[in-house]
Amino acid sequence: VCLLYAAFQRKFLPLFLAMFIYSLLYAPTLAIVNSVMFSNIPKDIIGTVSPRIRVWGTIGWIIAGWLLSVLRTSGAGSLGGEKKYSDSLFVAGVLSLLMGIYCFTLPHTPPPENPSNPLAFLEAISMMKETYFLVFLVISFIVTTELQFYYVPTAPFLQDIGVSSNYVPAVMTIAQIAEIVGMAVLLPWAMENMGIQWVLAIGVIAWPLRYMIFAMMKPLWLVIASLGFHGIGYTFFFFAGQVFVDKVAPEEIRASAQALITVATLGLGNFIGTQFTGIILDIFKDEEGKFEWRPIFIIPCVLTVLCAIAFVLFFHPPSAVK
């Protein structure tokens, strides 16, 4: 409802308030959905079964991107050359209503029989006493800040190098197509045969490869193909990381451990990363509003390379979860 209301707003304040309320209500579900899924899968097969469930979220992302491209090429949402509403927010609002209705069909997942521990989140924080978990949390946070260099400027970047604005949403679903391959095929195999340490390392390494190709800016086909590194990175680091957290966290605080990772990444990481990305974009924007893309993408490339090196050197999980 908030998204549909926001889609028709023309002024900043009502748009901001609608998005603020929506984010406030939606953000907790990001951790809850993982807890519900992991609670309904036997722990010994989480690494192989959960990716095949999570992949349907990626398929939904692709469908949304293609819907936007269809709307824009058909002229829907505009009247006399003027847009009547935000097509992306409108599509998101309709799909969110459908998702809300679907949630009533999810498996019954009652809370633990024991009374909820009010200090569970603090106990999750205490997991940072373990070096491997602290390294994982810090690198997850830093990598998330740099992901905003993908989410924020990629659409205008693709337009600047020759991709039509009508097709940008569809082109960007290449990342999700790669994510489907990663979720359904590569990750289950890798979790069984490579171990969590190298699975997560591959995820971290994927992002600097993408930024390096973005900084090259050509050839166009290679830049477009490199969008696939986002899907591989997301699958092998963020989703595999959620599986990792579920394995290492004590059963009574698993949900709080997932919430901790969500706060560090989708909360603080996204917020700080968005501000940092905005500052860098302003620095490398000329008076005509054009961006110098090469230095813009070199910055996250260097930072994610450092993250990859630090991860390989310092992340050593217990042998029981390797």
Contacts in CASP RR format, 6 or more apart in sequence:
PFRMAT RR
TARGET T0000
AUTHOR 0000-0000-0000
METHOD contacts of the structure
MODEL  1
VCLLYAAFQRKFLPLFLAMFIYSLLYAPTLAIVNSVMFSNIPKDIIGTVS
PRIRVWGTIGWIIAGWLLSVLRTSGAGSLGGEKKYSDSLFVAGVLSLLMG
IYCFTLPHTPPPENPSNPLAFLEAISMMKETYFLVFLVISFIVTTELQFY
YVPTAPFLQDIGVSSNYVPAVMTIAQIAEIVGMAVLLPWAMENMGIQWVL
AIGVIAWPLRYMIFAMMKPLWLVIASLGFHGIGYTFFFFAGQVFVDKVAP
EEIRASAQALITVATLGLGNFIGTQFTGIILDIFKDEEGKFEWRPIFIIP
CVLTVLCAIAFVLFFHPPSAVK
1 93 0 8 1.000
1 97 0 8 1.000
2 18 0 8 1.000
2 19 0 8 1.000
2 21 0 8 1.000
2 22 0 8 1.000
2 25 0 8 1.000
3 18 0 8 1.000
3 22 0 8 1.000
3 89 0 8 1.000
3 90 0 8 1.000
3 92 0 8 1.000
3 93 0 8 1.000
3 96 0 8 1.000
4 89 0 8 1.000
4 90 0 8 1.000
4 93 0 8 1.000
4 94 0 8 1.000
4 97 0 8 1.000
5 14 0 8 1.000
5 18 0 8 1.000
6 14 0 8 1.000
6 15 0 8 1.000
6 18 0 8 1.000
6 19 0 8 1.000
6 22 0 8 1.000
6 86 0 8 1.000
6 89 0 8 1.000
7 85 0 8 1.000
7 86 0 8 1.000
7 87 0 8 1.000
7 89 0 8 1.000
7 90 0 8 1.000
7 93 0 8 1.000
8 84 0 8 1.000
8 85 0 8 1.000
8 86 0 8 1.000
9 15 0 8 1.000
9 18 0 8 1.000
27 262 0 8 1.000
27 266 0 8 1.000
27 267 0 8 1.000
28 259 0 8 1.000
30 262 0 8 1.000
30 266 0 8 1.000
31 255 0 8 1.000
31 258 0 8 1.000
31 259 0 8 1.000
31 261 0 8 1.000
31 262 0 8 1.000
32 255 0 8 1.000
34 242 0 8 1.000
34 246 0 8 1.000
34 258 0 8 1.000
35 254 0 8 1.000
35 255 0 8 1.000
35 258 0 8 1.000
36 106 0 8 1.000
36 107 0 8 1.000
36 109 0 8 1.000
37 50 0 8 1.000
37 53 0 8 1.000
37 54 0 8 1.000
38 46 0 8 1.000
38 50 0 8 1.000
38 243 0 8 1.000
38 246 0 8 1.000
38 254 0 8 1.000
39 109 0 8 1.000
40 107 0 8 1.000
40 109 0 8 1.000
41 49 0 8 1.000
41 50 0 8 1.000
41 53 0 8 1.000
43 246 0 8 1.000
43 247 0 8 1.000
46 243 0 8 1.000
46 246 0 8 1.000
46 247 0 8 1.000
47 187 0 8 1.000
47 188 0 8 1.000
47 191 0 8 1.000
47 192 0 8 1.000
47 243 0 8 1.000
48 188 0 8 1.000
48 191 0 8 1.000
48 192 0 8 1.000
49 188 0 8 1.000
50 239 0 8 1.000
50 243 0 8 1.000
51 182 0 8 1.000
51 183 0 8 1.000
51 184 0 8 1.000
51 187 0 8 1.000
51 188 0 8 1.000
51 191 0 8 1.000
51 235 0 8 1.000
51 239 0 8 1.000
52 183 0 8 1.000
52 184 0 8 1.000
52 188 0 8 1.000
54 183 0 8 1.000
54 239 0 8 1.000
55 179 0 8 1.000
55 180 0 8 1.000
55 183 0 8 1.000
55 184 0 8 1.000
58 176 0 8 1.000
58 179 0 8 1.000
58 180 0 8 1.000
58 183 0 8 1.000
59 176 0 8 1.000
59 180 0 8 1.000
61 173 0 8 1.000
61 176 0 8 1.000
61 179 0 8 1.000
62 173 0 8 1.000
62 176 0 8 1.000
62 177 0 8 1.000
62 180 0 8 1.000
64 91 0 8 1.000
64 92 0 8 1.000
64 95 0 8 1.000
64 169 0 8 1.000
65 169 0 8 1.000
65 170 0 8 1.000
65 172 0 8 1.000
65 173 0 8 1.000
66 169 0 8 1.000
66 170 0 8 1.000
66 173 0 8 1.000
67 91 0 8 1.000
68 87 0 8 1.000
68 88 0 8 1.000
68 91 0 8 1.000
68 169 0 8 1.000
68 170 0 8 1.000
69 166 0 8 1.000
69 167 0 8 1.000
69 168 0 8 1.000
69 169 0 8 1.000
69 170 0 8 1.000
70 76 0 8 1.000
71 77 0 8 1.000
71 87 0 8 1.000
71 91 0 8 1.000
72 87 0 8 1.000
72 165 0 8 1.000
72 166 0 8 1.000
72 169 0 8 1.000
73 166 0 8 1.000
73 167 0 8 1.000
76 87 0 8 1.000
77 83 0 8 1.000
77 84 0 8 1.000
77 85 0 8 1.000
77 87 0 8 1.000
77 90 0 8 1.000
78 84 0 8 1.000
88 169 0 8 1.000
112 252 0 8 1.000
114 252 0 8 1.000
117 123 0 8 1.000
117 252 0 8 1.000
117 253 0 8 1.000
120 252 0 8 1.000
120 253 0 8 1.000
120 255 0 8 1.000
120 256 0 8 1.000
121 253 0 8 1.000
121 256 0 8 1.000
121 259 0 8 1.000
121 260 0 8 1.000
123 250 0 8 1.000
123 253 0 8 1.000
123 256 0 8 1.000
124 249 0 8 1.000
124 253 0 8 1.000
124 256 0 8 1.000
124 257 0 8 1.000
124 259 0 8 1.000
124 260 0 8 1.000
125 260 0 8 1.000
127 133 0 8 1.000
127 248 0 8 1.000
127 249 0 8 1.000
127 257 0 8 1.000
127 260 0 8 1.000
128 134 0 8 1.000
128 137 0 8 1.000
131 314 0 8 1.000
131 316 0 8 1.000
132 315 0 8 1.000
132 316 0 8 1.000
132 317 0 8 1.000
132 318 0 8 1.000
133 248 0 8 1.000
135 310 0 8 1.000
135 311 0 8 1.000
135 314 0 8 1.000
135 315 0 8 1.000
136 200 0 8 1.000
136 241 0 8 1.000
136 244 0 8 1.000
136 315 0 8 1.000
137 260 0 8 1.000
137 261 0 8 1.000
137 264 0 8 1.000
139 204 0 8 1.000
139 307 0 8 1.000
139 310 0 8 1.000
139 311 0 8 1.000
139 315 0 8 1.000
140 237 0 8 1.000
140 238 0 8 1.000
140 241 0 8 1.000
140 261 0 8 1.000
140 264 0 8 1.000
140 265 0 8 1.000
141 264 0 8 1.000
141 265 0 8 1.000
141 268 0 8 1.000
141 269 0 8 1.000
142 303 0 8 1.000
142 307 0 8 1.000
143 204 0 8 1.000
143 207 0 8 1.000
143 237 0 8 1.000
143 304 0 8 1.000
143 307 0 8 1.000
144 264 0 8 1.000
144 265 0 8 1.000
144 266 0 8 1.000
144 269 0 8 1.000
144 270 0 8 1.000
144 273 0 8 1.000
145 269 0 8 1.000
145 270 0 8 1.000
145 272 0 8 1.000
145 273 0 8 1.000
145 276 0 8 1.000
146 207 0 8 1.000
146 211 0 8 1.000
146 273 0 8 1.000
146 300 0 8 1.000
146 303 0 8 1.000
146 304 0 8 1.000
146 307 0 8 1.000
147 207 0 8 1.000
147 270 0 8 1.000
147 273 0 8 1.000
148 270 0 8 1.000
148 273 0 8 1.000
148 274 0 8 1.000
148 276 0 8 1.000
148 277 0 8 1.000
149 211 0 8 1.000
149 277 0 8 1.000
149 280 0 8 1.000
149 296 0 8 1.000
149 297 0 8 1.000
149 299 0 8 1.000
149 300 0 8 1.000
150 210 0 8 1.000
150 230 0 8 1.000
152 274 0 8 1.000
152 277 0 8 1.000
152 278 0 8 1.000
152 281 0 8 1.000
153 277 0 8 1.000
153 281 0 8 1.000
153 291 0 8 1.000
153 293 0 8 1.000
153 296 0 8 1.000
154 172 0 8 1.000
154 227 0 8 1.000
155 165 0 8 1.000
155 168 0 8 1.000
155 172 0 8 1.000
156 291 0 8 1.000
157 214 0 8 1.000
157 291 0 8 1.000
157 293 0 8 1.000
158 168 0 8 1.000
158 171 0 8 1.000
158 172 0 8 1.000
158 223 0 8 1.000
158 224 0 8 1.000
159 165 0 8 1.000
159 168 0 8 1.000
160 290 0 8 1.000
160 291 0 8 1.000
160 293 0 8 1.000
161 217 0 8 1.000
161 218 0 8 1.000
161 220 0 8 1.000
161 223 0 8 1.000
161 293 0 8 1.000
162 220 0 8 1.000
163 171 0 8 1.000
163 220 0 8 1.000
163 224 0 8 1.000
171 224 0 8 1.000
171 227 0 8 1.000
172 227 0 8 1.000
174 224 0 8 1.000
174 225 0 8 1.000
174 227 0 8 1.000
174 228 0 8 1.000
175 227 0 8 1.000
175 228 0 8 1.000
175 229 0 8 1.000
175 230 0 8 1.000
175 231 0 8 1.000
175 234 0 8 1.000
176 231 0 8 1.000
177 228 0 8 1.000
178 227 0 8 1.000
178 228 0 8 1.000
178 229 0 8 1.000
178 230 0 8 1.000
178 231 0 8 1.000
178 232 0 8 1.000
179 228 0 8 1.000
179 230 0 8 1.000
179 231 0 8 1.000
179 232 0 8 1.000
179 234 0 8 1.000
179 235 0 8 1.000
182 231 0 8 1.000
182 232 0 8 1.000
182 235 0 8 1.000
182 236 0 8 1.000
183 235 0 8 1.000
183 239 0 8 1.000
186 232 0 8 1.000
186 235 0 8 1.000
186 236 0 8 1.000
187 199 0 8 1.000
187 235 0 8 1.000
187 236 0 8 1.000
187 239 0 8 1.000
187 240 0 8 1.000
190 198 0 8 1.000
190 199 0 8 1.000
190 202 0 8 1.000
190 236 0 8 1.000
191 199 0 8 1.000
191 240 0 8 1.000
191 243 0 8 1.000
195 322 0 8 1.000
196 240 0 8 1.000
196 241 0 8 1.000
196 243 0 8 1.000
196 244 0 8 1.000
196 247 0 8 1.000
196 317 0 8 1.000
196 321 0 8 1.000
196 322 0 8 1.000
197 315 0 8 1.000
197 316 0 8 1.000
197 317 0 8 1.000
197 322 0 8 1.000
199 236 0 8 1.000
199 240 0 8 1.000
200 236 0 8 1.000
200 237 0 8 1.000
200 240 0 8 1.000
200 241 0 8 1.000
200 244 0 8 1.000
200 311 0 8 1.000
200 315 0 8 1.000
201 308 0 8 1.000
201 311 0 8 1.000
201 312 0 8 1.000
201 315 0 8 1.000
202 232 0 8 1.000
202 233 0 8 1.000
202 236 0 8 1.000
202 237 0 8 1.000
203 232 0 8 1.000
203 233 0 8 1.000
203 235 0 8 1.000
203 236 0 8 1.000
203 237 0 8 1.000
203 240 0 8 1.000
204 233 0 8 1.000
204 237 0 8 1.000
204 304 0 8 1.000
204 307 0 8 1.000
204 308 0 8 1.000
204 311 0 8 1.000
205 308 0 8 1.000
206 229 0 8 1.000
206 230 0 8 1.000
206 231 0 8 1.000
206 232 0 8 1.000
206 233 0 8 1.000
206 236 0 8 1.000
206 237 0 8 1.000
207 229 0 8 1.000
207 230 0 8 1.000
207 233 0 8 1.000
207 300 0 8 1.000
207 304 0 8 1.000
208 300 0 8 1.000
208 301 0 8 1.000
208 302 0 8 1.000
208 304 0 8 1.000
208 305 0 8 1.000
208 308 0 8 1.000
209 226 0 8 1.000
209 229 0 8 1.000
210 226 0 8 1.000
210 227 0 8 1.000
210 228 0 8 1.000
210 229 0 8 1.000
210 230 0 8 1.000
211 297 0 8 1.000
211 298 0 8 1.000
211 300 0 8 1.000
211 301 0 8 1.000
211 304 0 8 1.000
212 297 0 8 1.000
212 301 0 8 1.000
213 222 0 8 1.000
213 223 0 8 1.000
213 226 0 8 1.000
213 229 0 8 1.000
214 223 0 8 1.000
214 226 0 8 1.000
214 293 0 8 1.000
214 297 0 8 1.000
214 301 0 8 1.000
215 293 0 8 1.000
215 294 0 8 1.000
215 297 0 8 1.000
215 298 0 8 1.000
215 301 0 8 1.000
216 222 0 8 1.000
216 223 0 8 1.000
217 223 0 8 1.000
217 293 0 8 1.000
217 294 0 8 1.000
238 265 0 8 1.000
241 261 0 8 1.000
242 258 0 8 1.000
242 261 0 8 1.000
244 317 0 8 1.000
244 321 0 8 1.000
245 254 0 8 1.000
245 257 0 8 1.000
245 258 0 8 1.000
245 261 0 8 1.000
246 254 0 8 1.000
246 257 0 8 1.000
246 258 0 8 1.000
247 321 0 8 1.000
248 257 0 8 1.000
248 317 0 8 1.000
248 318 0 8 1.000
248 321 0 8 1.000
249 256 0 8 1.000
249 257 0 8 1.000
249 258 0 8 1.000
280 296 0 8 1.000
280 299 0 8 1.000
281 291 0 8 1.000
281 296 0 8 1.000
284 291 0 8 1.000
284 292 0 8 1.000
284 293 0 8 1.000
284 295 0 8 1.000
284 296 0 8 1.000
285 291 0 8 1.000
285 292 0 8 1.000
286 292 0 8 1.000
END
